[in-house]
Amino acid sequence: MNNGDTRASVSPGNAHEEFVLLAIPDMNGSLRGKALRPEAFEAAVRRGTVMTDLILGLDPVDTPISDYERFGVAVGAPDLVVQPEPDTLRELPWRPGWRLCFATPSWPDGSPCEIAVREVFRKVLQRAADAGYEVTSALEYEIRIWDAQGDPTSSGISYSLNEIGGYERFLDHLVRALEGLGVELSAVHTEAGPGLLELNVRARRGLAAADDATLLKFGVKQVASSMGMRASFLAKTRPGEEGSSGHVHMSFWQEETNAFAAPNAVDPLPPAFSSAVAGLLEHLPAASLVLNPTINSYKRLVPGWFAPINVSWGYENRSCAVRAIRSDRQDLWRLECRRPGADANPYLALAAIAASATDGIGREATPPAPIVGDAYARADLVELPGSLESAIRAFEGDDVLRRGLGETFSDYYVTSREWELKAWRDTVTDWERQRYDRGV
């Protein structure tokens, strides 16, 4: 769709009232914005519209992060100038007459809003393009689903063809919803946890990969809610059970050639692929703050549950943080970063991984030897951060990654993660009361 075709695309075509959801992803990956009537949307396409900058400064429970000093509540929450991107207009099949459109925010003086997460990824993609590459990515999410009675929708048998049938009605609704959103679901299977379902999204180039992942999350929650069910992307829902990952698959392309591919499936990694792995490994401790952004994230990262705990890579090795995937098909050569949880913001996760890989390629970095066997058993490998506190320290010490994501954004992001720590430290849980009250 182009700018000259907005009226035909949003004009009333049935008895339902029509709205366009003008969407900006926030720091946590949630979509925020306004529902505009068709005429207001058309006006916004022509002249832009406004939204308070507070939408970029709210925590997951909608509390303004007052520690920010340069925008948000600390300066009176002034307006951002918001420009719709009509090419991103999508249908909401579960809500006839409604559509969704992504928007680009800028500061009132017209300068780019460098703290908007979609713009962070866009800038990283441009740096990769400046180096001669287009980034192709796909995310796969493990999500928990409970039925209307609050019971898990499967028993927890991985890859069960018997149990996948129990999701038939949910998947029928979800596939139709995602098709309206322009998102292609390529595969689904059960995972090793009650109610745990893995959803694989088709690989896309550039910004579209993160848009698709965000719309998948939005669609899953909307569809589940409409059916009286509940869906969660929480990284760790129950102790003693597998957590929910958000694995990232990525390759770098030069037009129609996969720069990560070699002629044969048994060949060593080509130079671009090898250096991308090296760059990712080098920056992975700092990138953990983005890939594992919450207190809860680190409860998933324990040995034995296929969640990586150290700086490691290997060929087809799922115990490693980075898995190198080779194939007889040139288009399928790619890396898989297994560190992200399902709670990671897809724009920031892809930005951190792509920025790290681009840095490695630019320096022609060399990775260590690939791990053979169980990476969890290797005491000689560098440990990745095991808490939000240690991830903040690693991020603050990685000037290259901070510059790759943008210094202004990086300062802002650290403040948001420190806010999460402050909220956690101010909380007294039932676990603490039950465990310590009698003995004190």
TORSEGU-308520 format. One record per residue (C-alpha): y, x, z; residue in one letter. Coordinates in Angstrom, 3 decimals. Layout:
BEGIN
<site north="Y" east="X" up="Z" residu="A"/>
...
REM end
This chain:
BEGIN
<site north="0.000" east="0.000" up="0.000" residu="M"/>
<site north="3.574" east="1.204" up="-0.681" residu="N"/>
<site north="6.986" east="0.468" up="0.772" residu="N"/>
<site north="7.796" east="-2.001" up="-1.952" residu="G"/>
<site north="4.815" east="-4.213" up="-1.239" residu="D"/>
<site north="5.294" east="-5.089" up="2.413" residu="T"/>
<site north="6.355" east="-8.704" up="1.890" residu="R"/>
<site north="3.292" east="-9.637" up="-0.140" residu="A"/>
<site north="1.037" east="-7.945" up="2.379" residu="S"/>
<site north="2.377" east="-9.679" up="5.478" residu="V"/>
<site north="3.502" east="-13.053" up="4.136" residu="S"/>
<site north="1.752" east="-16.128" up="5.610" residu="P"/>
<site north="-1.525" east="-16.876" up="3.870" residu="G"/>
<site north="-3.160" east="-19.311" up="6.267" residu="N"/>
<site north="-2.396" east="-21.633" up="9.154" residu="A"/>
<site north="-2.391" east="-18.841" up="11.733" residu="H"/>
<site north="0.831" east="-17.331" up="13.002" residu="E"/>
<site north="1.224" east="-13.774" up="11.701" residu="E"/>
<site north="2.226" east="-10.624" up="13.524" residu="F"/>
<site north="2.133" east="-6.914" up="12.808" residu="V"/>
<site north="1.300" east="-4.657" up="15.745" residu="L"/>
<site north="3.587" east="-1.647" up="15.382" residu="L"/>
<site north="1.532" east="1.053" up="17.095" residu="A"/>
<site north="2.288" east="4.459" up="18.617" residu="I"/>
<site north="-0.578" east="6.327" up="20.358" residu="P"/>
<site north="0.447" east="7.444" up="23.840" residu="D"/>
<site north="-0.518" east="10.580" up="25.753" residu="M"/>
<site north="-3.801" east="9.008" up="26.875" residu="N"/>
<site north="-4.745" east="7.837" up="23.361" residu="G"/>
<site north="-3.945" east="4.170" up="24.012" residu="S"/>
<site north="-1.950" east="2.236" up="21.428" residu="L"/>
<site north="1.446" east="0.984" up="22.581" residu="R"/>
<site north="4.141" east="-0.856" up="20.686" residu="G"/>
<site north="5.405" east="-4.283" up="19.663" residu="K"/>
<site north="4.068" east="-7.321" up="17.841" residu="A"/>
<site north="6.562" east="-8.029" up="15.036" residu="L"/>
<site north="6.861" east="-11.160" up="12.945" residu="R"/>
<site north="6.619" east="-10.471" up="9.179" residu="P"/>
<site north="10.365" east="-10.588" up="8.602" residu="E"/>
<site north="11.015" east="-8.193" up="11.489" residu="A"/>
<site north="8.351" east="-5.828" up="10.183" residu="F"/>
<site north="9.891" east="-5.830" up="6.714" residu="E"/>
<site north="13.263" east="-5.032" up="8.260" residu="A"/>
<site north="11.705" east="-2.202" up="10.271" residu="A"/>
<site north="10.190" east="-0.725" up="7.088" residu="V"/>
<site north="13.623" east="-0.711" up="5.468" residu="R"/>
<site north="15.765" east="0.419" up="8.375" residu="R"/>
<site north="13.490" east="1.424" up="11.232" residu="G"/>
<site north="13.402" east="-0.186" up="14.650" residu="T"/>
<site north="13.578" east="0.965" up="18.270" residu="V"/>
<site north="11.269" east="1.273" up="21.272" residu="M"/>
<site north="11.922" east="2.822" up="24.664" residu="T"/>
<site north="10.796" east="6.425" up="25.000" residu="D"/>
<site north="9.052" east="5.340" up="28.188" residu="L"/>
<site north="5.981" east="4.495" up="26.080" residu="I"/>
<site north="5.380" east="8.259" up="25.855" residu="L"/>
<site north="5.858" east="8.804" up="29.586" residu="G"/>
<site north="3.454" east="6.368" up="31.256" residu="L"/>
<site north="0.248" east="7.267" up="33.051" residu="D"/>
<site north="-3.073" east="5.418" up="32.523" residu="P"/>
<site north="-2.127" east="2.692" up="35.046" residu="V"/>
<site north="1.343" east="2.242" up="33.489" residu="D"/>
<site north="3.299" east="4.105" up="36.154" residu="T"/>
<site north="6.294" east="6.031" up="34.755" residu="P"/>
<site north="5.752" east="9.777" up="35.167" residu="I"/>
<site north="8.959" east="10.502" up="37.030" residu="S"/>
<site north="8.353" east="14.264" up="37.015" residu="D"/>
<site north="9.471" east="14.416" up="33.379" residu="Y"/>
<site north="13.076" east="15.602" up="33.304" residu="E"/>
<site north="14.045" east="15.447" up="29.635" residu="R"/>
<site north="13.075" east="11.885" up="28.695" residu="F"/>
<site north="11.652" east="8.678" up="30.124" residu="G"/>
<site north="12.626" east="7.201" up="33.453" residu="V"/>
<site north="14.450" east="10.373" up="34.584" residu="A"/>
<site north="17.112" east="9.876" up="31.874" residu="V"/>
<site north="17.164" east="6.082" up="31.791" residu="G"/>
<site north="14.332" east="5.478" up="29.283" residu="A"/>
<site north="16.528" east="5.330" up="26.138" residu="P"/>
<site north="15.298" east="4.168" up="22.755" residu="D"/>
<site north="13.294" east="6.089" up="20.205" residu="L"/>
<site north="13.915" east="5.381" up="16.518" residu="V"/>
<site north="10.614" east="4.112" up="15.120" residu="V"/>
<site north="9.677" east="4.103" up="11.419" residu="Q"/>
<site north="6.582" east="2.154" up="10.289" residu="P"/>
<site north="4.157" east="3.871" up="7.900" residu="E"/>
<site north="3.234" east="0.971" up="5.564" residu="P"/>
<site north="0.317" east="2.880" up="4.030" residu="D"/>
<site north="-1.469" east="2.538" up="7.388" residu="T"/>
<site north="-1.278" east="-1.290" up="7.526" residu="L"/>
<site north="-4.699" east="-2.664" up="8.590" residu="R"/>
<site north="-6.240" east="-6.104" up="9.153" residu="E"/>
<site north="-7.434" east="-7.343" up="12.567" residu="L"/>
<site north="-10.391" east="-9.519" up="11.488" residu="P"/>
<site north="-10.987" east="-10.826" up="15.020" residu="W"/>
<site north="-7.403" east="-12.113" up="15.116" residu="R"/>
<site north="-6.667" east="-13.877" up="11.784" residu="P"/>
<site north="-3.163" east="-13.329" up="10.493" residu="G"/>
<site north="-2.549" east="-10.225" up="12.598" residu="W"/>
<site north="-2.311" east="-6.648" up="11.318" residu="R"/>
<site north="-1.681" east="-3.205" up="12.741" residu="L"/>
<site north="0.547" east="-0.443" up="11.407" residu="C"/>
<site north="1.105" east="3.066" up="12.774" residu="F"/>
<site north="4.677" east="4.214" up="13.279" residu="A"/>
<site north="6.446" east="7.563" up="13.528" residu="T"/>
<site north="8.963" east="7.968" up="16.374" residu="P"/>
<site north="12.030" east="10.226" up="16.334" residu="S"/>
<site north="14.766" east="10.988" up="18.789" residu="W"/>
<site north="18.041" east="9.045" up="18.477" residu="P"/>
<site north="19.677" east="11.980" up="16.662" residu="D"/>
<site north="16.989" east="11.802" up="13.968" residu="G"/>
<site north="15.094" east="14.913" up="15.037" residu="S"/>
<site north="11.273" east="14.735" up="15.141" residu="P"/>
<site north="9.693" east="13.568" up="18.395" residu="C"/>
<site north="7.576" east="16.642" up="19.102" residu="E"/>
<site north="5.896" east="15.071" up="22.132" residu="I"/>
<site north="4.351" east="12.189" up="20.159" residu="A"/>
<site north="0.642" east="13.020" up="19.891" residu="V"/>
<site north="0.290" east="11.922" up="16.273" residu="R"/>
<site north="3.087" east="14.306" up="15.361" residu="E"/>
<site north="1.439" east="17.143" up="17.298" residu="V"/>
<site north="-1.659" east="16.835" up="15.117" residu="F"/>
<site north="0.439" east="16.433" up="11.969" residu="R"/>
<site north="2.167" east="19.776" up="12.661" residu="K"/>
<site north="-1.168" east="21.522" up="13.287" residu="V"/>
<site north="-2.433" east="20.160" up="9.967" residu="L"/>
<site north="0.653" east="21.533" up="8.248" residu="Q"/>
<site north="0.025" east="25.004" up="9.705" residu="R"/>
<site north="-3.539" east="24.855" up="8.388" residu="A"/>
<site north="-2.167" east="23.794" up="4.993" residu="A"/>
<site north="0.266" east="26.720" up="5.069" residu="D"/>
<site north="-2.782" east="28.951" up="5.537" residu="A"/>
<site north="-4.415" east="27.330" up="2.489" residu="G"/>
<site north="-6.739" east="24.759" up="4.094" residu="Y"/>
<site north="-7.167" east="21.028" up="4.506" residu="E"/>
<site north="-8.923" east="19.922" up="7.683" residu="V"/>
<site north="-11.807" east="17.445" up="7.483" residu="T"/>
<site north="-12.975" east="15.937" up="10.781" residu="S"/>
<site north="-15.179" east="13.265" up="12.265" residu="A"/>
<site north="-15.732" east="12.131" up="15.834" residu="L"/>
<site north="-18.832" east="10.686" up="17.432" residu="E"/>
<site north="-18.460" east="8.670" up="20.601" residu="Y"/>
<site north="-20.947" east="7.803" up="23.326" residu="E"/>
<site north="-19.761" east="4.585" up="24.958" residu="I"/>
<site north="-21.019" east="2.383" up="27.781" residu="R"/>
<site north="-21.386" east="-1.342" up="27.166" residu="I"/>
<site north="-22.119" east="-4.020" up="29.760" residu="W"/>
<site north="-22.943" east="-7.662" up="29.049" residu="D"/>
<site north="-21.182" east="-10.740" up="30.413" residu="A"/>
<site north="-23.169" east="-10.468" up="33.672" residu="Q"/>
<site north="-22.175" east="-6.838" up="34.151" residu="G"/>
<site north="-25.620" east="-5.474" up="33.265" residu="D"/>
<site north="-26.139" east="-2.494" up="30.921" residu="P"/>
<site north="-26.983" east="-3.589" up="27.381" residu="T"/>
<site north="-29.882" east="-1.117" up="27.050" residu="S"/>
<site north="-32.332" east="0.571" up="29.411" residu="S"/>
<site north="-31.353" east="4.145" up="28.532" residu="G"/>
<site north="-33.972" east="5.293" up="26.036" residu="I"/>
<site north="-32.398" east="7.598" up="23.463" residu="S"/>
<site north="-32.800" east="6.849" up="19.753" residu="Y"/>
<site north="-34.796" east="3.708" up="20.535" residu="S"/>
<site north="-35.345" east="1.556" up="17.460" residu="L"/>
<site north="-36.587" east="-1.222" up="19.727" residu="N"/>
<site north="-33.435" east="-1.281" up="21.822" residu="E"/>
<site north="-30.930" east="-0.910" up="18.996" residu="I"/>
<site north="-31.851" east="-4.442" up="17.938" residu="G"/>
<site north="-30.381" east="-5.726" up="21.184" residu="G"/>
<site north="-26.958" east="-4.706" up="19.864" residu="Y"/>
<site north="-27.288" east="-6.730" up="16.660" residu="E"/>
<site north="-24.651" east="-9.354" up="17.482" residu="R"/>
<site north="-22.191" east="-6.830" up="18.885" residu="F"/>
<site north="-22.618" east="-4.508" up="15.893" residu="L"/>
<site north="-22.232" east="-7.397" up="13.408" residu="D"/>
<site north="-18.857" east="-8.213" up="14.933" residu="H"/>
<site north="-17.878" east="-4.554" up="15.302" residu="L"/>
<site north="-18.681" east="-3.564" up="11.709" residu="V"/>
<site north="-16.587" east="-6.454" up="10.364" residu="R"/>
<site north="-13.737" east="-5.515" up="12.697" residu="A"/>
<site north="-13.850" east="-1.850" up="11.708" residu="L"/>
<site north="-14.035" east="-2.672" up="8.001" residu="E"/>
<site north="-10.805" east="-4.646" up="8.383" residu="G"/>
<site north="-9.286" east="-1.642" up="10.118" residu="L"/>
<site north="-10.409" east="0.645" up="7.290" residu="G"/>
<site north="-12.836" east="2.540" up="9.519" residu="V"/>
<site north="-16.342" east="3.310" up="8.260" residu="E"/>
<site north="-19.104" east="3.432" up="10.861" residu="L"/>
<site north="-21.759" east="5.737" up="9.414" residu="S"/>
<site north="-24.500" east="5.580" up="12.084" residu="A"/>
<site north="-25.376" east="4.114" up="15.488" residu="V"/>
<site north="-28.110" east="4.931" up="17.995" residu="H"/>
<site north="-28.928" east="4.423" up="21.655" residu="T"/>
<site north="-28.495" east="7.301" up="24.083" residu="E"/>
<site north="-30.198" east="8.460" up="27.270" residu="A"/>
<site north="-28.304" east="6.297" up="29.726" residu="G"/>
<site north="-28.315" east="2.564" up="30.505" residu="P"/>
<site north="-25.931" east="0.783" up="28.138" residu="G"/>
<site north="-25.094" east="4.042" up="26.356" residu="L"/>
<site north="-24.533" east="3.734" up="22.617" residu="L"/>
<site north="-23.430" east="6.436" up="20.167" residu="E"/>
<site north="-21.107" east="5.552" up="17.291" residu="L"/>
<site north="-20.579" east="7.989" up="14.400" residu="N"/>
<site north="-17.434" east="7.703" up="12.266" residu="V"/>
<site north="-17.277" east="8.881" up="8.658" residu="R"/>
<site north="-15.498" east="12.200" up="8.126" residu="A"/>
<site north="-11.920" east="11.999" up="6.838" residu="R"/>
<site north="-9.299" east="14.525" up="5.880" residu="R"/>
<site north="-6.123" east="15.129" up="7.819" residu="G"/>
<site north="-4.455" east="12.601" up="10.056" residu="L"/>
<site north="-6.796" east="9.800" up="8.952" residu="A"/>
<site north="-9.643" east="11.219" up="11.070" residu="A"/>
<site north="-7.665" east="10.785" up="14.301" residu="A"/>
<site north="-6.307" east="7.407" up="13.188" residu="D"/>
<site north="-9.865" east="6.208" up="12.548" residu="D"/>
<site north="-11.068" east="7.417" up="15.954" residu="A"/>
<site north="-8.161" east="5.685" up="17.700" residu="T"/>
<site north="-8.784" east="2.464" up="15.803" residu="L"/>
<site north="-12.501" east="2.688" up="16.627" residu="L"/>
<site north="-11.675" east="2.803" up="20.344" residu="K"/>
<site north="-9.235" east="-0.077" up="19.949" residu="F"/>
<site north="-11.713" east="-2.144" up="17.926" residu="G"/>
<site north="-14.660" east="-1.534" up="20.257" residu="V"/>
<site north="-12.731" east="-2.725" up="23.310" residu="K"/>
<site north="-11.248" east="-5.711" up="21.502" residu="Q"/>
<site north="-14.591" east="-6.857" up="20.097" residu="V"/>
<site north="-16.446" east="-6.354" up="23.379" residu="A"/>
<site north="-13.793" east="-8.311" up="25.282" residu="S"/>
<site north="-13.900" east="-11.159" up="22.757" residu="S"/>
<site north="-17.653" east="-11.447" up="23.369" residu="M"/>
<site north="-17.370" east="-11.429" up="27.175" residu="G"/>
<site north="-18.666" east="-7.862" up="27.316" residu="M"/>
<site north="-17.074" east="-4.660" up="28.583" residu="R"/>
<site north="-16.916" east="-1.309" up="26.823" residu="A"/>
<site north="-15.895" east="1.987" up="28.437" residu="S"/>
<site north="-15.020" east="5.460" up="27.149" residu="F"/>
<site north="-15.020" east="6.943" up="30.653" residu="L"/>
<site north="-16.539" east="10.431" up="30.546" residu="A"/>
<site north="-18.813" east="9.901" up="33.566" residu="K"/>
<site north="-19.657" east="6.389" up="34.719" residu="T"/>
<site north="-22.530" east="6.924" up="37.156" residu="R"/>
<site north="-23.887" east="9.996" up="38.974" residu="P"/>
<site north="-27.296" east="11.164" up="37.851" residu="G"/>
<site north="-26.860" east="9.721" up="34.360" residu="E"/>
<site north="-25.693" east="11.183" up="31.085" residu="E"/>
<site north="-21.946" east="11.054" up="30.508" residu="G"/>
<site north="-20.024" east="9.911" up="27.449" residu="S"/>
<site north="-19.068" east="12.596" up="24.941" residu="S"/>
<site north="-16.596" east="12.633" up="22.080" residu="G"/>
<site north="-18.022" east="15.412" up="19.923" residu="H"/>
<site north="-15.831" east="16.702" up="17.089" residu="V"/>
<site north="-17.198" east="17.787" up="13.705" residu="H"/>
<site north="-14.807" east="19.847" up="11.574" residu="M"/>
<site north="-14.647" east="21.868" up="8.369" residu="S"/>
<site north="-11.836" east="23.494" up="6.398" residu="F"/>
<site north="-11.459" east="22.810" up="2.674" residu="W"/>
<site north="-9.635" east="24.314" up="-0.296" residu="Q"/>
<site north="-9.255" east="21.339" up="-2.629" residu="E"/>
<site north="-12.857" east="20.268" up="-3.329" residu="E"/>
<site north="-14.491" east="23.426" up="-1.963" residu="T"/>
<site north="-15.761" east="23.602" up="1.605" residu="N"/>
<site north="-14.555" east="26.982" up="2.885" residu="A"/>
<site north="-17.199" east="26.804" up="5.613" residu="F"/>
<site north="-20.121" east="26.540" up="3.170" residu="A"/>
<site north="-22.461" east="29.269" up="1.927" residu="A"/>
<site north="-24.823" east="28.962" up="-1.067" residu="P"/>
<site north="-28.004" east="28.487" up="0.972" residu="N"/>
<site north="-28.806" east="26.742" up="4.247" residu="A"/>
<site north="-30.199" east="29.955" up="5.767" residu="V"/>
<site north="-27.195" east="32.138" up="4.923" residu="D"/>
<site north="-24.943" east="33.540" up="7.672" residu="P"/>
<site north="-21.581" east="31.893" up="8.188" residu="L"/>
<site north="-18.942" east="32.618" up="5.511" residu="P"/>
<site north="-15.881" east="34.564" up="6.745" residu="P"/>
<site north="-13.641" east="31.496" up="7.202" residu="A"/>
<site north="-16.328" east="29.661" up="9.171" residu="F"/>
<site north="-17.161" east="32.698" up="11.289" residu="S"/>
<site north="-13.508" east="33.351" up="12.150" residu="S"/>
<site north="-12.917" east="29.665" up="12.908" residu="A"/>
<site north="-15.759" east="29.754" up="15.434" residu="V"/>
<site north="-14.325" east="32.929" up="16.957" residu="A"/>
<site north="-10.871" east="31.381" up="17.310" residu="G"/>
<site north="-12.258" east="28.227" up="18.848" residu="L"/>
<site north="-14.323" east="30.160" up="21.382" residu="L"/>
<site north="-11.348" east="32.303" up="22.344" residu="E"/>
<site north="-9.102" east="29.304" up="23.038" residu="H"/>
<site north="-11.759" east="26.956" up="24.399" residu="L"/>
<site north="-10.965" east="27.548" up="28.106" residu="P"/>
<site north="-7.326" east="26.535" up="27.536" residu="A"/>
<site north="-8.244" east="23.764" up="25.093" residu="A"/>
<site north="-10.380" east="22.220" up="27.847" residu="S"/>
<site north="-7.208" east="20.704" up="29.302" residu="L"/>
<site north="-6.918" east="18.645" up="26.125" residu="V"/>
<site north="-10.634" east="18.104" up="25.485" residu="L"/>
<site north="-11.313" east="17.122" up="29.121" residu="N"/>
<site north="-8.017" east="15.592" up="30.237" residu="P"/>
<site north="-8.841" east="13.704" up="33.447" residu="T"/>
<site north="-10.261" east="14.194" up="36.922" residu="I"/>
<site north="-13.327" east="12.254" up="35.820" residu="N"/>
<site north="-13.833" east="14.417" up="32.697" residu="S"/>
<site north="-15.268" east="17.319" up="34.671" residu="Y"/>
<site north="-17.994" east="15.225" up="36.287" residu="K"/>
<site north="-19.632" east="15.029" up="32.858" residu="R"/>
<site north="-19.701" east="18.808" up="32.467" residu="L"/>
<site north="-22.862" east="19.706" up="34.366" residu="V"/>
<site north="-25.960" east="21.606" up="33.215" residu="P"/>
<site north="-28.838" east="19.632" up="31.810" residu="G"/>
<site north="-26.876" east="16.756" up="30.269" residu="W"/>
<site north="-25.963" east="18.402" up="26.944" residu="F"/>
<site north="-22.365" east="18.930" up="28.084" residu="A"/>
<site north="-21.301" east="22.583" up="27.640" residu="P"/>
<site north="-20.211" east="24.677" up="30.601" residu="I"/>
<site north="-19.646" east="28.122" up="29.042" residu="N"/>
<site north="-18.101" east="29.874" up="26.034" residu="V"/>
<site north="-21.011" east="29.841" up="23.615" residu="S"/>
<site north="-22.034" east="29.089" up="20.068" residu="W"/>
<site north="-25.278" east="28.953" up="18.138" residu="G"/>
<site north="-26.985" east="27.698" up="15.025" residu="Y"/>
<site north="-28.059" east="24.092" up="15.640" residu="E"/>
<site north="-27.999" east="24.780" up="19.376" residu="N"/>
<site north="-26.954" east="21.702" up="21.366" residu="R"/>
<site north="-26.785" east="23.602" up="24.649" residu="S"/>
<site north="-23.779" east="25.538" up="23.312" residu="C"/>
<site north="-20.120" east="24.570" up="23.320" residu="A"/>
<site north="-19.895" east="25.122" up="19.560" residu="V"/>
<site north="-22.749" east="24.273" up="17.238" residu="R"/>
<site north="-22.760" east="25.744" up="13.723" residu="A"/>
<site north="-24.339" east="23.335" up="11.250" residu="I"/>
<site north="-25.742" east="24.588" up="7.931" residu="R"/>
<site north="-27.187" east="22.472" up="5.146" residu="S"/>
<site north="-28.567" east="22.444" up="1.614" residu="D"/>
<site north="-25.519" east="20.296" up="0.857" residu="R"/>
<site north="-22.251" east="22.230" up="0.628" residu="Q"/>
<site north="-20.193" east="19.375" up="2.063" residu="D"/>
<site north="-22.199" east="19.250" up="5.301" residu="L"/>
<site north="-21.520" east="22.798" up="6.526" residu="W"/>
<site north="-19.331" east="22.353" up="9.605" residu="R"/>
<site north="-18.816" east="23.204" up="13.250" residu="L"/>
<site north="-19.413" east="20.762" up="16.071" residu="E"/>
<site north="-17.370" east="21.193" up="19.234" residu="C"/>
<site north="-19.408" east="19.573" up="21.992" residu="R"/>
<site north="-16.905" east="20.078" up="24.816" residu="R"/>
<site north="-14.758" east="16.903" up="24.414" residu="P"/>
<site north="-15.509" east="13.794" up="26.410" residu="G"/>
<site north="-15.110" east="10.261" up="25.111" residu="A"/>
<site north="-11.918" east="10.083" up="27.195" residu="D"/>
<site north="-10.131" east="12.763" up="25.121" residu="A"/>
<site north="-7.158" east="11.694" up="23.023" residu="N"/>
<site north="-8.480" east="12.149" up="19.449" residu="P"/>
<site north="-5.151" east="13.408" up="18.077" residu="Y"/>
<site north="-4.932" east="16.102" up="20.716" residu="L"/>
<site north="-8.633" east="17.010" up="20.614" residu="A"/>
<site north="-8.509" east="17.521" up="16.845" residu="L"/>
<site north="-5.184" east="19.347" up="17.118" residu="A"/>
<site north="-6.485" east="21.818" up="19.715" residu="A"/>
<site north="-9.680" east="22.548" up="17.789" residu="I"/>
<site north="-7.920" east="22.875" up="14.420" residu="A"/>
<site north="-5.159" east="25.074" up="15.879" residu="A"/>
<site north="-7.748" east="27.355" up="17.495" residu="S"/>
<site north="-9.786" east="27.604" up="14.288" residu="A"/>
<site north="-6.668" east="28.293" up="12.188" residu="T"/>
<site north="-5.657" east="31.092" up="14.553" residu="D"/>
<site north="-9.112" east="32.648" up="14.293" residu="G"/>
<site north="-9.067" east="32.501" up="10.490" residu="I"/>
<site north="-5.580" east="33.985" up="10.342" residu="G"/>
<site north="-6.657" east="36.973" up="12.464" residu="R"/>
<site north="-10.057" east="37.311" up="10.746" residu="E"/>
<site north="-11.557" east="37.143" up="14.230" residu="A"/>
<site north="-15.220" east="37.920" up="14.788" residu="T"/>
<site north="-17.384" east="35.786" up="17.096" residu="P"/>
<site north="-19.988" east="37.181" up="19.488" residu="P"/>
<site north="-23.650" east="36.978" up="18.581" residu="A"/>
<site north="-24.984" east="33.404" up="18.427" residu="P"/>
<site north="-26.920" east="32.154" up="21.429" residu="I"/>
<site north="-30.634" east="31.625" up="20.942" residu="V"/>
<site north="-32.305" east="29.397" up="23.526" residu="G"/>
<site north="-30.761" east="27.670" up="26.535" residu="D"/>
<site north="-27.074" east="28.544" up="26.910" residu="A"/>
<site north="-27.030" east="26.978" up="30.390" residu="Y"/>
<site north="-29.383" east="29.712" up="31.611" residu="A"/>
<site north="-27.093" east="32.545" up="30.509" residu="R"/>
<site north="-25.277" east="33.974" up="33.531" residu="A"/>
<site north="-23.479" east="36.539" up="31.347" residu="D"/>
<site north="-21.386" east="33.964" up="29.466" residu="L"/>
<site north="-17.786" east="33.161" up="30.388" residu="V"/>
<site north="-17.611" east="29.887" up="32.273" residu="E"/>
<site north="-15.367" east="27.121" up="31.012" residu="L"/>
<site north="-13.026" east="25.366" up="33.473" residu="P"/>
<site north="-14.892" east="23.129" up="35.882" residu="G"/>
<site north="-11.908" east="21.155" up="37.137" residu="S"/>
<site north="-8.559" east="19.857" up="35.981" residu="L"/>
<site north="-6.824" east="22.455" up="38.178" residu="E"/>
<site north="-8.603" east="25.395" up="36.536" residu="S"/>
<site north="-8.032" east="23.924" up="33.066" residu="A"/>
<site north="-4.281" east="23.750" up="33.742" residu="I"/>
<site north="-4.290" east="27.434" up="34.714" residu="R"/>
<site north="-6.200" east="28.379" up="31.558" residu="A"/>
<site north="-3.841" east="26.357" up="29.370" residu="F"/>
<site north="-0.737" east="27.873" up="30.954" residu="E"/>
<site north="-2.134" east="31.348" up="30.257" residu="G"/>
<site north="-2.837" east="30.807" up="26.537" residu="D"/>
<site north="0.472" east="31.354" up="24.752" residu="D"/>
<site north="-1.110" east="31.157" up="21.291" residu="V"/>
<site north="-2.595" east="27.704" up="21.806" residu="L"/>
<site north="0.580" east="26.470" up="23.489" residu="R"/>
<site north="2.629" east="27.580" up="20.496" residu="R"/>
<site north="0.066" east="26.049" up="18.164" residu="G"/>
<site north="0.507" east="22.658" up="19.806" residu="L"/>
<site north="4.249" east="23.174" up="20.367" residu="G"/>
<site north="5.889" east="24.585" up="23.471" residu="E"/>
<site north="7.883" east="21.430" up="24.210" residu="T"/>
<site north="4.772" east="19.297" up="23.949" residu="F"/>
<site north="2.728" east="21.768" up="26.004" residu="S"/>
<site north="5.226" east="21.707" up="28.883" residu="D"/>
<site north="5.231" east="17.927" up="28.772" residu="Y"/>
<site north="1.439" east="17.763" up="28.672" residu="Y"/>
<site north="0.977" east="20.053" up="31.681" residu="V"/>
<site north="3.371" east="17.848" up="33.654" residu="T"/>
<site north="1.261" east="14.800" up="32.767" residu="S"/>
<site north="-1.943" east="16.518" up="33.944" residu="R"/>
<site north="-0.296" east="17.665" up="37.185" residu="E"/>
<site north="0.739" east="14.049" up="37.702" residu="W"/>
<site north="-2.945" east="13.078" up="37.507" residu="E"/>
<site north="-3.780" east="15.661" up="40.164" residu="L"/>
<site north="-0.996" east="14.364" up="42.381" residu="K"/>
<site north="-2.295" east="10.789" up="42.023" residu="A"/>
<site north="-5.804" east="11.962" up="42.916" residu="W"/>
<site north="-4.641" east="13.904" up="45.972" residu="R"/>
<site north="-2.781" east="10.832" up="47.210" residu="D"/>
<site north="-5.987" east="8.773" up="47.029" residu="T"/>
<site north="-8.544" east="8.293" up="49.813" residu="V"/>
<site north="-11.854" east="7.044" up="48.416" residu="T"/>
<site north="-14.675" east="4.985" up="49.885" residu="D"/>
<site north="-16.892" east="8.056" up="49.474" residu="W"/>
<site north="-14.634" east="10.066" up="51.823" residu="E"/>
<site north="-14.540" east="7.301" up="54.417" residu="R"/>
<site north="-18.288" east="6.809" up="54.337" residu="Q"/>
<site north="-19.069" east="10.511" up="54.415" residu="R"/>
<site north="-16.591" east="11.872" up="56.957" residu="Y"/>
<site north="-15.325" east="9.098" up="59.206" residu="D"/>
<site north="-18.254" east="9.116" up="61.641" residu="R"/>
<site north="-18.329" east="12.864" up="62.083" residu="G"/>
<site north="-14.625" east="13.465" up="62.656" residu="V"/>
REM end
